[in-house]
Amino acid sequence: MATIVVVIPILLLAWFLAPYALPVFRWRYMNFEDMAKKLNLPAAQLQQQFEVTMYYHPRNPTDPCPWQIMGMDPPWDSIDSKRDDESSTMVRCTLISDRDGEPPSKFFLGSGNYKDCFWKGKVWRFPPGTFNKSKFHPVLVYGASDWEKASFTDSEVLYSEVQNRGTKVWTNDDKDTDDGQPVTLQ
């Protein structure tokens, strides 16, 4: 009897704490074969992991898609020739964790100055609307264990480019995408 009283609460606690340390969302919802059939896409395309550089830049305090893709390796159009060339385009997206299926928390993002706005890591990319997320922007699932802030130097360079003071000029996809959010950036 004492074993049941002790073991059951420990198992329940482990069940609720697991998403903080383990990729529970990926295990439960990212069955690539089933998703490929449902989305009518090749499973290999869905399984492809990308190295990305992301920019956290919300358009307003309640923006459902505050993240923008600044770089993706391999490039998106190399995976499927029907895809758009996204080089030099900041592509707005929905970013969720492989642990709990939620976006990074504000606490995780830091102070919000430009040094805290650039991130790098590995992601899986899914079409808009996947996992019941934004129907207007791609959905990226990031590997929480591979996710890190860009270095101070990289952040300086990227921020300079975003402000069009660098050698690279970025096109912002906000002007072309209507998802109910204002297109003016903060």
Secondary structure, DSSP 8 states (H G I E B T S, - for coil): -HHHHHHHHHHHHHHHHGGGTS-HHHHHH--HHHHHHHHTS-HHHHH-EEEEEEEE--SSTT-S--EEEEEEES-HHHH-TTS---TTEEEEEEEEETTTSS---HHHHTT-SGGGSEEEEEEEEE-TTGGG--SSS-EEEE-GGG-EE--HHHHHHHHHHHTT-SSS--EEGGGT--SSS-S---
